[in-house]
Structures are given as structure tokens and as C-alpha cells.
Amino acid sequence: MASKRIVAVGGSDAGISAALRARELDPDSDVTVVVADGYPNFSICGIPYYVSGDVPHWTDLAHRTAEDLKATGMQVRTNTLATSIDVAGKLLTVRGEDGQVEDLPYEALVVGTGAVSARPPIAGLTGPDPLGPRDGVHLLHSMGDTFEVMRSIEKRRPAKAAVIGAGYIGLEMAEALTTRGIAVTQIEALPEVLPTVDPELGALVHTELTAHGVEVITGTTVSAVSREGSSLRIRATGPHGEALTRDVDLVLVVVGVRPDTALAVEAGARTGAKGAIEVDAHMRTSLPDVYAAGDCVVTHHRLLGETWLPLGTTAHKQGRVAGENALGGDRRFAGSLGTQVVKVFDLVAARTGLREHEAVAAARGWAPVTTASSPDDHKAYYPGATPIAVRVTGDASTGLLLGAQLVGHRGAEISKRVDTYATALFHGMSVDGISDLDLSYTPPLGSPWDAVQVAAQAWERKNRP
């Protein structure tokens, strides 16, 4: 690999991973990272734990300090906005904090602009003068957003808060605010919380939220948020068409994200699923010598093909691939399985691969069926055993494993058990093959047949007689 001048746009997972990989492979390479804000390499996934107080100081969210990044030999340009790409001239135009405009030459460019919060069509949140942080209404996706939330909490001392959305971040923020002593109402438009798992498992998370004092309202669409004196009034429509209102002191809107593609698209880059930047397995865009990675690009899914699935783990991997190939390498992104996990109070929910309806929609010729079981996390005779709700999805015609979902107690190693299924999926194993895995065992932690194997055997008994 020849030394190159590489510029990466974006200071989160993908951009920094690309820069680190390039510097690792070639310490003589000239690598510059352009960061729109002042917080390079911060863990956005850790924001709820700073809000809750579990992480004492916001600087603790940095994967690496500015000094760590500088020590690698890369240049980090903070508070610098990338405004346009001159593909023919191989120039990235940037604007610094002082308003100064500059052209940065590159031989290879990595775009890691990530995603931005989705703003739902709710009256009061759109229009020429929408409610915002000054009113106690917040979207949450960046460190800047986080500081606005913390300022609201310190200034307003809210007794009640509403969280609109019950996906991963919404659930984590409901816990964070509850931990701070704030009464939380969580509103979700879909029939159950955590819609990335089957409703039967989402219902377990719902129960956990309620047990910790969160008011959970599902099947309910928020139509308006307004300022009513010193409070914020939420107006919504319930599952049976009934009107619903709540008066609170703080509102968090966490209904998902969309890919931030403007920089690459304005330069002519093609887009794919969900409008994300189209890339191949080498993370090359349709533009010469321009790579892209992270939440702004399509995801190559090992079971679905091209989709869009923004995840921090995926962004790290894609960035590493982009950085290596920007230097002249030939590395390929191996693909995602959408493996995810979330902690909600004392419960953990995880998934990998496909749910049954997703496998049907994929139209790959599978005959997907799902079996539910509740094996204990360890031998019942050792104190503290708890059941794990497991749903295994496989192809009834071939026995191929297609996906798994798990919900269990925080101490039941849910994240590592879903990783066992993820590893099996990655290597195209059958459901039956999981029983052959040589997994560890000691009575306080597991059983001779681990919970993942017991659940796989339950699927086999029902679907492969």
C-alpha cells in the first residue's frame, strides 16, 4: 500500500475507525478527520447513562481523548463543517468555526456523516417556529443535544417528562429519567414497545417499565405538543380513537433517525435503501476515490442483501474497511445480521437475524417458523435461576437458522447468548447444529445443555420431526 493523503468526514464511529485503520497500516499516511462539532470519537450510545448519572462526567463518553487521537498522527479538525466535494478536483471544501472557507485536497475521501434525528409531523414540532430546547422539547442524537437536555433538567427541575418513542434510545432514556426521580410517560405509536422484537417479548419489556413506575401508553399517536403556561401539553389519539392529553415539564422525541447524505448526494453519489448512500462491499461509493461508511450508507445484510440498518458496531466495521481500502487495500465488509441488545432496568432484550415476518418478506424461498421456549439461565438447583424467553426462527424446509430473540434478567448473560446465535447465523448453521456447539458449563452460570441449545432443540422437536 502506498502512502496517501486521506480525508475522513465525521468524528463518530465510522470516520474515526477509518482514520485509525489507515494510520495503523501506514504510519506515513497523511490522515485528516473533519468533525462538525467539538466532540470527536464520543460514544453516542452512552448518552442515556450520562443523563442517568451512571456515567459521572460527559468526558467519560470519549472512546479516546483528543490527545489519544493526536498521538496516532492523524489531524483532527473540530468545529469544522464539510460543505461540498469537488470530485474532479479531489477537494473537500470546509468551513471553520471562524467562518473561514478552505479546500482540503485528498487522494481518497471517506464520508462518515452518520444520521440525524427524525422529526415527526407533530404540530408544535414543525413549522417556522417549532418548540425546541428553550421550551424543554428535545430531539436526542448528538453531544450537543445531550447538553441541551442536561441544561433543561438543571434549569426546569422537571417533575414529569414524556418520552415519545419506545425504541432502543427511548427505552434507555425512560430509564435514565426515572433514575433521576422524574415521573415518565412513554408514548409509542405501535402496538407494543421495542418493536424490533416480537410483541410477546416487547410485552415483557412493557411490564418491566411499568414495574419501575413508567406510565406506558402504546398504540397512541401524538398529534401536538404545545406550551400551556409553565407546562408542555401533549395531545394524542389512543388505539380506539380516544383523545388523550398529558401535561409534563420535559419532552424527549426519539422516534428514529435518517441517513445524513447531503454532502455525498450533492456531489453526485448514488443512493439505495432508505435513501442511504450506495456502497459496495469495499465501501466504495459511485464517486471515484470516495468511500463511505456508517449510518449514512446502505447495509449489506448477510440474509437480506441491501438494506439500511444503522448500528454502532456496523459503523466501526465499515469504517475500518473504508480506511484500509482508501489506502489501497482490498478488504470487504463481511455483512451485518442486525445483532442488537438493550438493557431496560433489570431486563435485557436482544435479537439477531430475522423475525418470522421479515424472513417471509425477504422472499428467499424460506418456510420460516418460530418456536418460543423459556429455559432457565442456569441449573435450577443453584439459587437465583431465572427463565429466559427465547424465540428461535428457522426454515422448516432446510432447518437453516434464520434468527433468534431473547429477553431475560440482566444477570442471565443475554447479550452473550444472542452472540452465540449471531455466530451460528454468520456461518450459516442449521438450528440442529447449535446442539453440537461446545459451550461452557458450570451450575451457577449454565446447564450441560445451554439455554440457547435448549431453545434450538425445542424448535427441532416442533418443526423437524
C-alpha positions as CSV (number, residue, x, y, z in Angstrom):
1,M,0.0,0.0,0.0
2,A,1.3,3.4,-1.0
3,S,1.1,6.4,1.4
4,K,-1.8,8.6,0.6
5,R,-3.5,11.8,1.6
6,I,-6.8,10.7,3.2
7,V,-9.5,12.9,4.5
8,A,-12.4,11.5,6.6
9,V,-15.6,13.4,7.3
10,G,-17.3,12.6,10.6
11,G,-15.9,12.3,14.1
12,S,-18.0,9.4,15.3
13,D,-17.6,5.6,14.8
14,A,-17.1,5.3,11.0
15,G,-14.8,8.3,10.4
16,I,-12.5,7.7,13.3
17,S,-12.3,4.0,12.6
18,A,-11.3,4.7,9.0
19,A,-8.6,7.2,10.1
20,L,-7.3,4.8,12.8
21,R,-7.1,1.9,10.3
22,A,-5.2,4.0,7.7
23,R,-2.7,5.2,10.3
24,E,-2.3,1.7,11.7
25,L,-1.4,0.2,8.3
26,D,0.7,3.1,7.1
27,P,2.1,5.5,9.8
28,D,3.4,7.7,7.0
29,S,-0.1,8.3,5.5
30,D,-1.4,11.9,5.8
31,V,-4.8,11.5,7.5
32,T,-7.2,14.3,8.4
33,V,-10.6,13.9,10.2
34,V,-13.1,16.7,9.7
35,V,-15.5,16.9,12.7
36,A,-18.6,19.2,12.6
37,D,-18.7,19.6,16.4
38,G,-16.2,19.6,19.2
39,Y,-16.6,16.0,20.3
40,P,-14.6,13.5,18.2
41,N,-14.9,9.8,19.0
42,F,-17.6,10.2,21.6
43,S,-20.0,7.3,22.4
44,I,-23.5,8.4,21.3
45,C,-24.7,5.1,22.7
46,G,-23.6,6.1,26.1
47,I,-25.7,9.3,26.3
48,P,-28.5,7.8,28.3
49,Y,-26.1,6.7,31.0
50,Y,-24.6,10.1,31.3
51,V,-28.2,11.6,31.6
52,S,-29.0,9.0,34.3
53,G,-25.8,9.8,36.3
54,D,-24.3,6.3,35.9
55,V,-21.5,7.9,33.9
56,P,-20.4,10.8,36.1
57,H,-18.9,13.2,33.5
58,W,-19.6,13.7,29.8
59,T,-15.9,13.4,29.0
60,D,-16.1,9.8,30.2
61,L,-18.1,9.1,27.0
62,A,-15.0,9.6,24.8
63,H,-13.7,6.4,23.3
64,R,-10.4,8.2,23.0
65,T,-9.3,11.6,24.2
66,A,-8.1,14.3,21.8
67,E,-4.6,13.5,23.0
68,D,-5.0,9.8,22.1
69,L,-6.2,10.7,18.6
70,K,-3.3,13.2,18.1
71,A,-0.8,10.5,19.3
72,T,-1.8,8.3,16.3
73,G,-0.5,11.0,14.0
74,M,-3.8,12.0,12.5
75,Q,-5.1,15.5,12.3
76,V,-8.5,16.2,13.8
77,R,-10.2,19.4,12.6
78,T,-13.0,20.0,15.1
79,N,-15.9,22.5,14.7
80,T,-15.3,22.3,11.0
81,L,-18.2,21.7,8.6
82,A,-17.7,19.9,5.3
83,T,-19.8,21.8,2.8
84,S,-19.0,20.3,-0.6
85,I,-16.9,17.8,-2.6
86,D,-15.2,18.6,-5.8
87,V,-14.9,15.1,-7.2
88,A,-13.0,16.1,-10.3
89,G,-10.5,18.2,-8.4
90,K,-10.4,15.9,-5.4
91,L,-11.1,18.7,-3.0
92,L,-13.2,18.9,0.1
93,T,-14.5,22.3,0.9
94,V,-14.8,23.0,4.7
95,R,-15.9,26.0,6.8
96,G,-14.2,26.5,10.1
97,E,-15.6,27.8,13.4
98,D,-14.4,31.3,12.4
99,G,-16.3,31.1,9.1
100,Q,-13.1,30.7,7.1
101,V,-13.6,28.6,4.0
102,E,-10.8,26.2,2.9
103,D,-10.3,23.5,0.3
104,L,-8.6,20.3,1.6
105,P,-7.0,18.2,-1.1
106,Y,-7.4,14.4,-0.9
107,E,-6.4,11.3,-2.8
108,A,-9.1,9.3,-1.0
109,L,-12.1,10.6,0.8
110,V,-14.2,8.7,3.5
111,V,-17.7,10.1,4.2
112,G,-18.9,9.2,7.6
113,T,-21.7,11.8,8.1
114,G,-23.9,9.4,10.1
115,A,-27.5,10.0,10.7
116,V,-29.7,12.8,12.1
117,S,-32.8,12.6,14.3
118,A,-36.1,12.1,12.6
119,R,-38.6,14.9,13.3
120,P,-42.1,13.5,13.2
121,P,-45.0,15.5,11.8
122,I,-46.4,16.7,15.1
123,A,-47.9,20.1,15.5
124,G,-45.6,22.3,17.5
125,L,-42.5,20.4,16.4
126,T,-42.6,21.6,12.8
127,G,-43.2,24.9,11.0
128,P,-41.4,28.2,11.1
129,D,-41.0,28.4,14.9
130,P,-41.1,24.9,16.3
131,L,-40.8,24.2,20.0
132,G,-37.2,23.3,21.0
133,P,-34.7,23.1,23.8
134,R,-35.6,26.6,25.0
135,D,-39.1,25.2,25.7
136,G,-38.0,21.9,27.2
137,V,-38.6,19.9,24.0
138,H,-35.7,17.9,22.7
139,L,-34.5,15.6,20.0
140,L,-31.6,13.5,21.1
141,H,-28.8,12.2,18.9
142,S,-25.6,14.2,19.5
143,M,-23.5,15.5,22.3
144,G,-24.9,19.0,21.7
145,D,-28.4,17.6,22.1
146,T,-27.3,16.0,25.3
147,F,-26.0,19.2,26.8
148,E,-29.3,20.9,25.9
149,V,-31.2,18.1,27.8
150,M,-29.0,18.4,30.8
151,R,-29.4,22.2,30.8
152,S,-33.2,21.7,30.7
153,I,-33.1,19.3,33.6
154,E,-30.9,21.6,35.7
155,K,-33.0,24.7,34.9
156,R,-36.5,23.3,34.9
157,R,-36.1,20.7,37.6
158,P,-38.8,18.6,35.9
159,A,-41.2,16.5,37.9
160,K,-42.8,14.9,34.9
161,A,-41.4,14.0,31.4
162,A,-42.8,12.4,28.3
163,V,-40.7,10.2,26.0
164,I,-42.2,10.0,22.5
165,G,-41.0,6.7,21.0
166,A,-40.2,3.4,22.6
167,G,-37.3,2.0,20.6
168,Y,-33.8,1.5,22.0
169,I,-32.9,5.1,22.8
170,G,-36.5,5.9,24.0
171,L,-36.4,3.0,26.5
172,E,-33.0,3.8,27.7
173,M,-34.0,7.4,28.2
174,A,-37.1,6.4,30.1
175,E,-34.9,4.5,32.5
176,A,-32.4,7.4,32.7
177,L,-35.1,10.0,33.6
178,T,-36.8,7.6,36.1
179,T,-33.4,7.0,37.7
180,R,-33.2,10.8,38.2
181,G,-36.5,10.8,40.0
182,I,-38.6,12.1,37.2
183,A,-42.0,10.6,36.5
184,V,-42.0,9.4,32.9
185,T,-44.8,8.8,30.5
186,Q,-43.7,6.8,27.4
187,I,-45.8,7.0,24.3
188,E,-45.4,4.6,21.4
189,A,-47.4,4.7,18.2
190,L,-47.1,0.9,17.5
191,P,-49.0,-1.7,19.5
192,E,-46.1,-2.6,21.8
193,V,-42.8,-1.2,23.0
194,L,-39.5,-2.2,21.5
195,P,-41.0,-3.0,18.1
196,T,-37.7,-4.6,16.9
197,V,-38.7,-7.8,18.7
198,D,-41.9,-9.8,18.6
199,P,-44.8,-8.3,20.6
200,E,-44.7,-11.2,23.1
201,L,-41.2,-10.1,24.1
202,G,-42.0,-6.4,23.9
203,A,-44.7,-7.1,26.4
204,L,-42.1,-8.3,28.9
205,V,-40.2,-5.0,28.5
206,H,-43.5,-3.2,28.9
207,T,-44.1,-4.9,32.2
208,E,-40.6,-4.1,33.4
209,L,-41.1,-0.4,32.6
210,T,-44.5,-0.4,34.5
211,A,-42.9,-2.1,37.4
212,H,-40.4,0.7,37.7
213,G,-43.1,3.4,37.6
214,V,-43.1,4.4,33.9
215,E,-46.5,5.0,32.5
216,V,-46.5,3.2,29.2
217,I,-49.1,4.2,26.5
218,T,-48.9,2.1,23.3
219,G,-50.9,2.3,20.0
220,T,-51.1,6.0,20.5
221,T,-50.2,8.7,18.0
222,V,-49.1,12.1,19.3
223,S,-50.7,14.9,17.2
224,A,-49.5,18.0,19.0
225,V,-47.2,19.4,21.6
226,S,-47.9,22.9,22.9
227,R,-46.8,25.3,25.6
228,E,-49.5,25.7,28.3
229,G,-48.4,28.2,30.9
230,S,-45.4,26.6,32.7
231,S,-46.2,23.1,31.3
232,L,-46.0,21.3,28.0
233,R,-49.2,19.7,26.8
234,I,-49.2,16.6,24.7
235,R,-52.3,15.8,22.7
236,A,-52.6,12.3,21.2
237,T,-55.1,9.8,19.9
238,G,-55.3,6.4,21.6
239,P,-55.7,2.9,20.0
240,H,-59.5,3.2,19.9
241,G,-59.7,6.8,18.6
242,E,-60.0,8.3,22.1
243,A,-58.4,11.7,22.8
244,L,-55.5,11.7,25.3
245,T,-53.6,14.6,26.9
246,R,-50.7,14.7,29.3
247,D,-49.1,17.8,30.9
248,V,-45.4,17.5,31.5
249,D,-42.3,19.6,32.1
250,L,-39.9,18.0,29.6
251,V,-40.5,16.2,26.3
252,L,-38.0,13.9,24.5
253,V,-38.7,13.0,20.9
254,V,-36.8,9.8,20.0
255,V,-38.6,8.2,17.0
256,G,-35.6,7.2,15.0
257,V,-33.1,8.6,12.6
258,R,-32.5,9.1,8.9
259,P,-29.2,8.9,7.0
260,D,-27.4,12.2,6.6
261,T,-26.4,12.1,2.9
262,A,-26.5,15.7,1.7
263,L,-22.7,16.1,1.3
264,A,-22.3,13.0,-0.9
265,V,-25.6,13.2,-2.7
266,E,-24.9,16.9,-3.8
267,A,-21.6,15.6,-5.2
268,G,-23.5,13.0,-7.3
269,A,-23.3,9.9,-5.2
270,R,-26.0,7.3,-5.9
271,T,-28.4,6.3,-3.1
272,G,-30.1,3.0,-2.2
273,A,-32.3,1.6,0.6
274,K,-34.0,4.4,2.7
275,G,-32.1,7.0,0.7
276,A,-28.7,5.9,2.2
277,I,-25.5,6.3,0.2
278,E,-25.0,3.3,-2.1
279,V,-21.7,1.5,-1.4
280,D,-20.2,-1.9,-2.4
281,A,-18.6,-4.4,-0.1
282,H,-15.4,-2.4,-0.3
283,M,-17.3,0.7,1.0
284,R,-16.8,2.4,-2.4
285,T,-19.4,4.9,-3.4
286,S,-20.3,5.6,-7.1
287,L,-17.9,8.5,-6.9
288,P,-14.2,7.9,-7.8
289,D,-11.9,7.6,-4.8
290,V,-14.8,8.4,-2.4
291,Y,-15.7,5.8,0.2
292,A,-18.4,6.0,2.8
293,A,-19.3,4.1,6.0
294,G,-21.6,4.1,9.0
295,D,-25.2,5.3,9.5
296,C,-25.2,7.3,6.2
297,V,-24.7,4.2,4.0
298,V,-26.7,1.1,3.0
299,T,-26.1,-2.0,5.0
300,H,-25.1,-5.3,3.3
301,H,-27.1,-7.8,5.3
302,R,-26.0,-11.4,5.2
303,L,-29.6,-12.7,4.9
304,L,-31.4,-9.8,3.3
305,G,-28.9,-8.3,0.9
306,E,-29.0,-4.5,0.7
307,T,-30.9,-2.7,3.4
308,W,-30.4,0.2,5.9
309,L,-29.7,-0.7,9.5
310,P,-27.8,1.9,11.5
311,L,-25.8,0.3,14.3
312,G,-22.6,1.4,16.1
313,T,-21.0,-2.0,15.7
314,T,-21.6,-1.9,12.0
315,A,-20.2,1.6,11.6
316,H,-17.0,0.6,13.3
317,K,-16.5,-2.4,11.0
318,Q,-17.4,-0.4,7.9
319,G,-15.1,2.4,8.8
320,R,-12.2,0.0,9.3
321,V,-12.9,-1.5,5.8
322,A,-13.1,2.0,4.3
323,G,-9.9,3.2,5.9
324,E,-8.0,0.2,4.7
325,N,-9.3,0.4,1.1
326,A,-8.8,4.1,1.0
327,L,-5.1,3.3,1.5
328,G,-5.2,0.9,-1.5
329,G,-6.3,-2.3,0.3
330,D,-8.8,-5.0,-0.8
331,R,-10.8,-5.6,2.3
332,R,-14.5,-6.4,2.2
333,F,-17.3,-5.7,4.7
334,A,-18.5,-9.2,5.7
335,G,-22.1,-8.0,6.3
336,S,-24.4,-7.4,9.2
337,L,-27.0,-9.6,10.9
338,G,-28.6,-6.7,12.8
339,T,-27.5,-8.1,16.2
340,Q,-28.7,-5.7,18.9
341,V,-29.2,-5.6,22.6
342,V,-30.7,-3.2,25.1
343,K,-30.9,-3.0,28.9
344,V,-34.2,-1.7,30.4
345,F,-33.9,-1.5,34.2
346,D,-33.2,-5.1,35.3
347,L,-34.2,-6.7,32.0
348,V,-32.2,-7.3,28.8
349,A,-33.7,-7.8,25.3
350,A,-31.7,-8.9,22.3
351,R,-32.1,-10.1,18.7
352,T,-30.1,-11.2,15.7
353,G,-31.0,-12.2,12.2
354,L,-34.6,-12.2,11.1
355,R,-38.0,-12.4,12.7
356,E,-40.6,-14.6,11.0
357,H,-42.4,-11.8,9.1
358,E,-39.1,-10.4,8.0
359,A,-38.0,-13.8,6.6
360,V,-41.3,-14.1,4.8
361,A,-41.0,-10.6,3.3
362,A,-37.4,-11.4,2.1
363,A,-39.0,-13.8,-0.5
364,R,-35.9,-16.1,-0.5
365,G,-37.9,-19.3,-0.7
366,W,-37.7,-20.0,3.0
367,A,-40.6,-21.5,5.0
368,P,-39.9,-19.6,8.3
369,V,-41.4,-20.8,11.6
370,T,-40.8,-19.6,15.1
371,T,-40.8,-21.5,18.3
372,A,-41.0,-20.0,21.8
373,S,-39.4,-21.5,24.9
374,S,-38.3,-20.5,28.4
375,P,-35.2,-22.3,29.5
376,D,-33.5,-21.3,32.8
377,D,-30.3,-19.3,32.6
378,H,-28.5,-21.9,34.9
379,K,-29.2,-25.1,36.8
380,A,-32.4,-24.7,38.9
381,Y,-30.9,-26.2,42.0
382,Y,-28.3,-23.4,42.2
383,P,-30.0,-20.3,43.8
384,G,-31.2,-17.5,41.6
385,A,-32.1,-19.3,38.3
386,T,-34.3,-17.2,36.1
387,P,-36.1,-18.1,32.9
388,I,-35.1,-16.6,29.5
389,A,-37.8,-16.0,27.0
390,V,-36.3,-17.3,23.7
391,R,-37.9,-17.2,20.2
392,V,-36.0,-19.1,17.5
393,T,-36.8,-18.7,13.8
394,G,-35.7,-21.3,11.3
395,D,-36.5,-22.5,7.8
396,A,-38.8,-25.6,8.2
397,S,-37.8,-26.9,4.8
398,T,-34.0,-27.0,5.4
399,G,-33.5,-26.5,9.1
400,L,-31.5,-23.3,8.5
401,L,-31.3,-20.9,11.4
402,L,-32.7,-17.6,10.4
403,G,-32.9,-15.6,13.7
404,A,-33.3,-15.5,17.4
405,Q,-34.7,-13.2,20.1
406,L,-34.1,-13.3,23.8
407,V,-35.4,-11.4,26.9
408,G,-34.2,-12.2,30.4
409,H,-32.8,-10.8,33.6
410,R,-29.8,-8.6,33.5
411,G,-27.7,-11.4,35.1
412,A,-28.7,-14.1,32.6
413,E,-25.9,-13.2,30.0
414,I,-28.5,-12.3,27.4
415,S,-26.0,-10.4,25.3
416,K,-23.5,-13.2,25.1
417,R,-26.2,-15.8,24.4
418,V,-27.5,-13.8,21.5
419,D,-23.9,-13.6,20.3
420,T,-23.9,-17.4,20.1
421,Y,-26.9,-17.3,17.8
422,A,-25.2,-14.5,15.8
423,T,-22.1,-16.6,15.3
424,A,-24.2,-19.5,14.2
425,L,-26.0,-17.3,11.7
426,F,-22.8,-15.8,10.4
427,H,-21.6,-19.2,9.5
428,G,-24.9,-20.4,8.0
429,M,-25.5,-23.1,10.6
430,S,-28.7,-25.1,11.0
431,V,-30.9,-24.9,14.1
432,D,-29.9,-28.5,14.9
433,G,-26.2,-27.7,14.6
434,I,-26.4,-25.4,17.6
435,S,-26.8,-28.5,19.8
436,D,-23.3,-29.6,18.7
437,L,-21.6,-26.4,19.8
438,D,-19.1,-27.0,22.7
439,L,-20.4,-24.4,25.1
440,S,-19.1,-23.8,28.7
441,Y,-21.0,-25.1,31.7
442,T,-20.9,-24.7,35.5
443,P,-24.2,-24.9,37.6
444,P,-24.1,-21.2,38.7
445,L,-23.9,-20.0,35.1
446,G,-25.4,-22.5,32.8
447,S,-26.5,-26.1,32.2
448,P,-25.0,-29.0,30.3
449,W,-27.3,-28.0,27.5
450,D,-27.1,-24.2,27.5
451,A,-30.3,-22.2,27.2
452,V,-29.5,-21.4,23.5
453,Q,-29.3,-25.1,22.8
454,V,-32.5,-26.0,24.8
455,A,-34.4,-23.4,22.7
456,A,-32.9,-24.8,19.5
457,Q,-34.0,-28.3,20.5
458,A,-37.5,-27.0,21.2
459,W,-37.6,-25.7,17.6
460,E,-36.3,-29.0,16.3
461,R,-38.9,-31.1,18.2
462,K,-41.7,-28.9,16.8
463,N,-40.6,-28.4,13.2
464,R,-38.2,-31.2,12.2
465,P,-39.9,-34.5,13.4
